[in-house]
Amino acid sequence: MTRPLREARVDLDAVAENIRTLRGRIGDARLMTVVKARAYGHGAVPVARAAVAAGADWLGVVDIAEALELRAAGIDAPILAWLHGPHVSFDEAIAARIDLGVHYLEQLDCVADAAGTASVQLKVDTGLGRNGAAEPDWPALFEAAAEHERTGRLRVSGLWSHLANAGEAEDRAQVAAFERAIAAALAAGLTPELLHLAATAGALRVPTARFSLVRVGIGTYGLSPFDDSSSADLGLRPALELSAGIVSVKRAAAGSGVSYGYDYRTTAETSLALVPLGYGDGIPRQASGRGEVSINGRRYRIAGRIAMDQFVVDVGDDPVALGDRAVLFGDPAIGVPSVDDWAHAADTINYEIVTRLGGRIEWTYAARD
């Protein structure tokens, strides 16, 4: 079978293995697999199915539209959608049994006014400084939620927040703040079953932040949330391999300029291989002259600037031919560059490298029967 010219191949067995590995690290807490942003660029529906089959208790997304896509695909697992615009309609989400993240009093009232009885999870800000109710606003939010529960307009299923991962002292302070939020919610008459503060980083390194559920995002995909630990250090396996077929190979004389601006010039007669991926497909231009690819088991650095549709690799006198695969990143255990390698080359983080992919790339999925 002919492979796509530009292919993002996702190993769903790796996804399942990573979920099982992470579950083994979180004690008795339940596990939410976060599949927002097309499952961090891996494909929301296939990953969600693999996650549920591997034992994920919940799925997490940002937008209601993302949650409805999962429901339309026949995925019946519990789903939390947590970021909403000021004029969004909640009716369809409530009918589809999607839990709604609620961040402030006016939003809570909008959910209560929607058709049906919503299941909501109240978000509190414990120090990240993004969304979620600030501590002075907790009493009013919790009391209003309890009143809405008494009148049957909604049900509070969860209380949650997000760690800033700013250091041990800051983590402890956020755990303490979340415990205050729990106490305040209980005092208001709420009994949320789901209490969650930790994402992948907190789930692995802040045991006190696990509470009754953890939200696992980047770890699901076999990538590390830490600067000081690799995927392998955490027992995780990268699930995504990005590659493209070589579309041109030609000889160039010594001193030839390559790509815009001639940032790269050949030092000897050599062969130049053309890879049909560029920043139009989400390949970071910042990695020009720094990112590496693997061709036929050997690694080569990008020669010159990454263009919108393509980049060039100087392969010297190596026998590279049309159709050979250039692997940009995958599992470093097999010798190819990693997502982290590309993140370092582009001065960014692994999250951005995988979530930015798009354009003309085709996604394929592999799993054992």
C-alpha positions in Angstrom: 0.0 0.0 0.0 1.4 3.4 -1.0 1.9 5.7 1.9 0.7 9.3 1.8 3.3 11.9 0.6 3.0 13.7 3.9 2.0 11.4 6.7 1.4 11.7 10.4 1.1 8.1 11.6 -0.4 7.6 15.0 0.3 4.4 17.0 -2.9 3.8 19.0 -1.2 1.0 20.8 1.3 3.5 22.2 -1.7 5.7 23.3 -3.2 2.7 25.2 0.1 1.7 26.7 0.7 5.3 27.9 -2.7 5.4 29.5 -2.1 2.2 31.4 1.4 3.4 32.5 0.0 6.6 33.8 -2.9 4.9 35.5 -0.4 2.8 37.4 1.2 6.0 38.7 -1.9 7.8 40.0 -3.1 5.5 42.8 -6.9 5.4 43.3 -7.7 8.6 41.3 -9.8 8.3 38.2 -8.2 9.3 34.9 -9.4 11.8 32.3 -7.8 11.6 28.9 -7.6 15.1 27.4 -8.3 15.1 23.7 -8.7 18.9 23.1 -7.1 20.5 20.0 -7.6 17.3 17.9 -6.1 15.2 20.7 -2.9 17.4 20.7 -2.7 17.0 16.9 -3.2 13.2 17.0 -6.9 13.0 16.0 -9.6 13.3 18.6 -12.0 10.5 17.6 -9.4 7.7 17.1 -7.5 8.7 20.3 -10.7 9.0 22.3 -11.8 5.5 21.3 -8.4 4.1 22.1 -8.3 5.9 25.4 -11.7 4.6 26.5 -10.8 1.1 25.4 -7.6 1.4 27.5 -9.6 2.3 30.6 -9.9 6.1 30.6 -12.8 7.1 32.9 -13.4 10.5 31.4 -12.6 12.5 28.3 -11.7 16.2 28.4 -12.1 18.9 25.7 -12.1 22.7 25.6 -15.1 23.5 23.3 -18.6 22.1 23.2 -18.1 21.5 19.5 -15.2 19.2 20.3 -17.4 17.3 22.7 -20.2 17.0 20.2 -17.8 15.6 17.6 -17.0 12.8 19.9 -20.7 12.1 20.6 -21.5 12.2 16.8 -18.8 9.5 16.4 -20.7 7.3 18.9 -18.4 7.8 21.9 -20.5 7.5 25.0 -17.9 8.1 27.7 -18.3 11.0 30.2 -17.0 14.2 28.7 -16.1 17.6 30.2 -16.0 20.7 28.0 -14.7 23.7 29.9 -14.2 26.9 28.0 -17.2 28.8 26.6 -17.8 32.2 25.0 -20.2 34.7 26.6 -23.1 34.0 24.2 -22.8 30.2 23.7 -25.9 28.0 23.8 -25.6 25.2 26.3 -28.8 23.3 25.2 -27.2 20.9 22.8 -24.4 20.0 25.2 -26.8 19.3 28.0 -28.9 17.1 25.7 -25.8 15.2 24.8 -24.9 14.6 28.5 -21.7 16.7 28.3 -20.5 18.1 31.6 -19.9 21.8 31.5 -17.0 23.7 33.1 -18.4 26.8 34.8 -16.1 29.7 35.8 -18.2 32.6 37.1 -21.6 33.4 38.5 -23.2 34.8 35.3 -22.1 31.7 33.4 -23.6 29.5 36.0 -27.0 31.3 35.7 -26.9 30.9 31.9 -26.4 27.2 32.3 -29.2 27.0 34.8 -31.5 28.8 32.3 -30.7 26.3 29.5 -33.0 23.5 28.6 -32.6 20.4 30.6 -30.7 19.7 33.8 -27.0 20.4 33.3 -24.2 18.6 35.0 -21.5 21.2 35.8 -18.0 21.3 37.2 -17.1 24.5 38.9 -13.7 25.9 38.1 -11.8 27.9 40.8 -8.6 29.8 40.3 -6.1 28.6 42.9 -3.1 30.5 41.5 -2.7 30.0 37.7 -4.4 33.3 37.0 -6.4 32.2 34.0 -10.0 31.3 34.1 -11.9 30.1 37.2 -13.5 32.0 40.0 -11.2 34.0 42.2 -11.3 33.1 46.0 -13.4 36.2 47.0 -16.0 35.0 44.5 -16.3 31.4 45.8 -19.0 31.9 48.4 -21.5 33.6 45.9 -20.7 31.0 43.2 -21.1 28.0 45.5 -24.3 29.4 47.2 -25.9 30.1 43.8 -24.9 26.6 42.6 -26.4 25.0 45.7 -29.7 27.0 45.1 -29.8 25.9 41.5 -29.3 22.3 42.6 -32.2 22.6 45.1 -34.5 23.8 42.4 -33.4 21.0 40.0 -31.9 23.3 37.4 -28.5 21.8 37.4 -26.3 19.3 39.3 -22.7 20.1 40.5 -20.7 17.0 39.7 -17.2 18.4 40.1 -14.9 21.1 41.4 -11.6 21.7 39.8 -8.6 23.9 39.2 -5.2 23.8 37.4 -1.7 23.8 38.7 0.7 26.4 37.4 3.7 24.1 37.7 5.8 27.0 39.0 7.7 25.0 41.7 7.2 22.9 44.8 6.2 25.8 47.1 3.7 27.1 44.6 2.3 23.6 44.1 1.8 23.3 47.8 0.1 26.7 48.0 -2.3 25.7 45.2 -3.2 22.4 46.8 -3.9 24.3 50.0 -6.1 26.8 48.1 -8.0 24.0 46.4 -8.6 22.3 49.8 -10.1 25.7 50.9 -12.3 25.7 47.9 -13.5 22.1 48.7 -14.3 23.2 52.2 -16.2 26.2 51.0 -18.2 24.2 48.5 -19.1 21.6 51.2 -20.1 24.4 53.6 -22.5 25.8 50.9 -24.2 22.4 50.7 -22.5 21.1 47.5 -21.2 17.5 47.3 -19.1 17.3 44.1 -18.0 13.8 43.4 -15.1 14.8 41.1 -12.3 16.9 42.6 -9.4 17.5 40.2 -6.4 19.8 40.2 -3.6 17.9 38.5 -2.8 17.5 34.8 0.1 15.2 33.6 2.8 17.1 35.4 0.9 17.2 38.7 -0.3 13.7 38.4 3.3 12.4 38.2 5.1 14.7 40.6 2.6 16.2 43.1 0.8 13.2 44.8 -1.2 15.6 47.0 -2.8 17.2 43.9 -4.3 14.0 42.6 -7.6 14.1 44.6 -10.3 12.0 43.0 -9.4 12.5 39.3 -6.4 13.6 37.2 -6.5 15.1 33.7 -3.8 13.5 31.5 -3.0 15.4 28.4 0.5 15.4 27.0 1.5 12.2 28.7 -1.2 10.3 26.8 0.7 11.0 23.6 4.0 9.7 25.1 5.5 13.2 25.6 7.0 14.6 28.7 5.7 17.7 30.4 9.1 18.2 32.1 12.3 19.8 30.9 14.4 17.4 33.0 12.8 14.1 32.0 12.3 12.5 28.6 9.4 10.3 27.5 11.6 7.2 28.1 12.4 8.4 31.7 8.7 8.4 32.4 8.1 5.0 30.8 6.1 6.6 28.0 6.2 6.0 24.2 5.7 8.7 21.6 2.6 7.9 19.6 3.1 10.2 16.5 5.6 9.8 13.7 5.7 12.6 11.1 7.3 11.8 7.7 7.3 12.7 4.0 8.5 11.2 0.8 11.5 12.8 -0.9 10.3 14.6 -4.1 13.6 15.8 -5.6 17.2 14.8 -5.4 19.8 16.8 -7.4 23.5 17.5 -7.4 24.8 20.9 -6.5 28.2 22.4 -6.9 30.4 23.6 -4.0 29.3 27.1 -2.9 25.7 26.7 -4.1 23.2 28.8 -2.1 20.2 26.9 -0.7 16.7 28.3 -0.1 15.7 31.9 0.6 18.5 34.3 1.6 21.3 31.8 1.1 21.6 31.3 4.8 23.2 27.9 3.8 25.8 27.3 1.2 27.2 24.0 0.2 30.9 23.4 1.2 31.5 20.7 -1.5 29.7 19.1 -4.4 26.8 17.4 -2.8 23.2 16.1 -3.2 20.2 18.1 -2.1 17.0 16.3 -1.1 13.7 18.1 -1.1 11.1 17.4 1.7 7.5 18.5 0.8 6.7 19.9 4.2 6.8 23.5 5.3 5.4 26.1 7.6 2.1 25.9 5.7 1.8 22.4 7.2 2.8 23.5 10.7 6.6 22.9 10.5 8.1 25.7 12.5 10.2 28.1 10.4 12.2 28.9 13.6 13.8 25.4 13.2 15.4 26.5 9.9 19.1 25.3 9.8 18.6 23.5 13.2 15.9 20.8 12.9 16.9 17.4 11.8 15.3 14.5 9.9 16.2 10.9 9.5 16.5 9.4 6.0 17.4 5.7 5.6 18.5 5.5 9.2 20.8 8.5 9.1 20.1 12.0 10.5 20.6 15.2 8.5 20.1 18.8 9.5 17.9 21.1 7.5 19.9 23.2 5.0 18.7 26.8 4.9 15.3 28.2 5.5 12.1 26.3 5.8 9.7 27.6 3.2 5.9 27.4 3.1 5.7 24.1 1.3 9.2 22.5 1.5 12.7 22.4 2.9 16.0 21.1 1.8 18.4 18.6 3.3 22.1 18.3 2.3 22.7 14.5 2.1 26.2 14.7 0.8 27.1 11.6 -1.3 24.7 9.3 0.5 22.4 7.2 -1.7 19.1 9.0 -1.1 16.5 8.5 -3.8 13.1 9.8 -4.8 10.4 8.4 -2.5 12.7 7.7 0.4 11.0 8.7 3.7 12.3 11.7 5.7 11.2 11.2 9.3 11.0 14.5 11.1 10.1 13.1 14.4 8.9 9.9 16.1 10.1 7.5 18.8 13.8 8.3 19.5 14.2 4.7 20.7 14.4 3.7 17.1 17.0 6.4 16.2 14.8 9.2 14.7 14.6 12.7 16.0 12.0 13.3 18.8 9.3 15.9 19.2 11.5 17.4 21.9 14.4 17.7 19.5 12.2 19.8 17.2 10.9 21.8 20.1 14.5 22.7 21.1 15.4 23.5 17.5 12.4 25.9 17.3 12.8 27.4 20.8 9.4 26.2 21.9 7.7 23.2 23.7 6.7 19.8 22.5 3.0 20.7 23.0 3.3 23.3 20.2 5.1 21.1 17.7 2.4 18.4 17.6 -0.7 20.7 17.9 0.3 23.0 15.1 0.4 20.3 12.4 -2.1 20.6 9.6 -2.2 21.8 6.1 -1.7 18.9 3.6 -0.6 16.3 6.1 -2.6 13.0 6.1 -3.2 11.2 9.4 -3.1 7.4 9.4 -3.6 5.1 12.4 -2.0 1.8 13.4 -3.1 -0.6 16.1 -2.9 -4.3 16.7 -6.1 -6.2 15.9 
